[in-house]
Structures are given as structure tokens and as C-alpha cells.
Amino acid sequence: MSKLVVLDGISRGKVFLLRSRNIIGRHSECSFLLKDKGISGKHCKIDQVGSNVFNITDLDSSNGTFVNNKTIISTALNFGDIITLGNIRILFQPTAKLDGDSTIMIDMGEYMQETEQNTHCGRPTAKEWNFCPYCGQRFAKDSIDEE
């Protein structure tokens, strides 16, 4: 199953398994409840639109929804995208497909602990990431190839 990993705040490290329709916000009726003053009651939704394909849509939130530091209304999510809601950053981690019928879930929390490489921020990183999960800055292509 695809999942979201919370990178900040009191919910840091919490993992949300994505269903076909997911609402994120502070309201108790949301699929994923995040307590942060910058997050609206029903902030955004993430819908599965195909096999392992998800779209995120802002629900007219007060502070907006960002993917990789860009304001969005609605967009497709890709592996390693960083969703920002208020002061909370969330890593999108879809199910990784292997050849045949095999599937694998990569636990980014464990992967980050195992790696010796660090981001430009001096924090653990994963080779597959295109963006720094801590500040949202895009990695230079050369630095990815070197690792």
C-alpha cells in the first residue's frame, strides 16, 4: 500500500496508509488527523485515480497546499514528493513495483537510519529522493549521481 510519512510536528514519524479516498486536516472526521494551527479543518484530499496513482487536491484551505514547495490546486503525486500543510511536511511514498507480480514497501524511516549519506542540511537522506524532505530544496542532478 502507498503511504504518507509525517516529517514534522507532534505527529513526526507517523505513517498513514493511503486508501482510495483520503482527507487530511484537523477535523475529527478526516481520514488523517493532523494537529497544527496552520492546517485547515479539511485541508486537502488525496484520491487514488489508477493503479498506484494518486492525485492531491487542496480543499480551499486557508494556508494552501504545497507539493515540493509549489502551491497546488490539484496535481499528481510522484515518489518522494514532499507535501507541506501549514508547518508540517509529509513524504509521499507509493508502493514500489518490481518485476512480475512482486511488490515491495520501502520504509523510509528505516532507510534513513541505515544510510550514512546526508542532505545538504546535514540530515539523513535516501538516494531515491529528488527533494530534501527537510527544506524541500531540489537536489542537484550531480549530487544524486555521486551518491
N, C-alpha and C positions, 0 to 999 in steps of 0.2 A: 504494500500500500504506500502511496505517496504521503508525505508528511511535512509539517512545519516545525521548525525548531526555534524557540524563542531565545534570542541572544542577549536581551537586556531586562532590567527591572526585577521585580519580585518573582516573576514567573520564569526567570532565566534558566535555561536548560530543559524547560517543559517541552514535551513533544505532543503535537496534535496530529492524529491520523486523519487524513482527508477522506471525506465521503463524497457523494455525487454533488451535494449542495452544502455549503458551509458559510455561516455568518459569523463574523468576528466583531466584537465590541464589548462594551461594559455592561450591557443589559443582560439580565439573568436569562432571557430567552435565546441568547446567542448560542451557536454551536460551540464556539471557543470564547471563553470569558477572559478578558484582559483588563486588569485594574490599573489604569493610567489616566491622569487628568486630561491628557491630550487625545484620548481615544473617545469617539462618539459612542452613544448607546448602541447603535447598529452602524458600525463604521464602514465595513466592506463585506463583499461576498466573494467566495471562490467556488466556481462551478466546474464540474468535470464535463468537458464537451466532446471528448473522444477517449479512446483507449490511452490512458496515462497522459492526457492533455487537459490542462486546467486554465481557465481564464479568471482574472481577478477584476472586480468592478467596485468602484467607490460608490457608496450609498449616500451621496450628498453630505459627507462628513464635514464637520466644522474645520478641521485642520488638513484635510486631504489625505490621499493615499499615494504613496511613493513606491516605485519599483526601481531599484538601482539609482536612487536619488533623483528620479524624474517623476513629476506629478503625472498621475494617470487618471483617466475616467474609466477605461476598460482596456485590458491587454492580456495577451497570453503569457503564461509563466514558463520560464526555462530553468534548467538545472542550475542551482547555485544563486538564483536571483535573491536579492535582499529586499524584503517588503518592509517599509517603515510606516508605522502608525503612531502618531504622537512622538514619544521618546523611545518607543520600542521597535527594535529591529528583529525581523523574523526571516529565517533562512528557508527557502523552498527547496525541498528535496524529493524529487519524484522517484518512483521505483525505477531502478536501473535494469534494463533488459539485456540479457546475454543471448548467445546463440541458442537455437532450439526453443524449448518451452520453459527454460530456466529463468527465474527472476532472482534478483538479489536486492536487499535493502542495505544501504551503507549508513551506518550510524555515525554522523558527522562528529558528534561529541566524542565518541571513542577514537575516531580517526584523528581528530585534532590532538588528543592526548598522546597518540602514538608517534606523530610526526615530530621531527626535530627542526623543521623549517619554520620560519616566522614571516609574518607580513611586514610591510614597511613600518607598521605600527609597533613591531616587536612582539606581536602576539601569534599564537599558533595558526597555521593555515593548512589548507588542503590543496593539493596540486590541481584538482579539477575546477577550482573556483576561478571565475573571471573577475570578481569584485571582492574587495576586502569586506568581510562581514562586520567589521568594527567601525569603519568610517564610510564604507560604500564606494570608495575610490576604485576605478577600474585598474586592474593590473596591467602593466606594460607587457606586450606580447613576448619580448625578450626575456623578461624575468620569469615567465611561465615556462618557457622552453628550457631555461637553465636549470630549473628545479627538476 
